[in-house]
């Protein structure tokens, strides 16, 4: 998903500026943590009805894009 910016915003007044799903206080970090803990997309959508599958995919795309920009610096 290349259009994740349609779903995610950084606002210094919400969750200390963490990237969040627009219109919620749910951070990308939250979604990634839920997925990492073994929750399925269906589990997340059932527990958080304000989210959609597009939001979950946007969070994954945002994380992938962030990782792509990360560079290791030798000490």
Steps between C-alpha positions, in 0.01 A plus 500: 500500500672814381227737616536439874521876554123513439453305825789602727594836651754626749358756737709620795179535704396137453701217657808725526529526121506128426355407160131422557202395294312817409199562721621264772764485769617163368868513414675304228708357783183361663394320184847357443513381859162328472608324181832400657319355801305268272176688450354453155354778290156367588583508874613861476195606300268331750671666799534841333198556272621852419777339294475347154722259311634801309619650830689182589658486155589869523675437833701217345590711197603790724725268703650348186570844357656612829720191503604564141627845603697368800876490460753333725791718599823323593634596842 
